[in-house]
């Protein structure tokens, strides 16, 4: 290796070494809901809530991987109710989700009176 190659590799090594070994894939965001879609015409019922153009998904009995747990049908219906209440009242919701395969998979939902 020549000195130029070593000089280029040292900053790259510093960036890799300072990165966390495993980043937490879970994200929590406070948003208002613009649209709620509950679909039963698919193979498994699913729920999609939109804040602007960003969609948050949940599908009964199907885990997309990435440590995402599949919610039960009852959980999906409760989340749909919380999203509908947020939509109708203008309240904020906290959505705890995991990005996986370019989709934001819902893990938990909390309705809020005001934004934190």
ABEGO torsion letter per residue (X at the ends): XBAAAAAAAAAAAAAAAABBABBBABBBBBBBBABBBBBAABABBBBBBBBEABBBBBBBGBBAEGGBBBBBAAAAAAAAAAAAAAAAAGBBBBBBBBBBGGBBBBABBBBBABBX
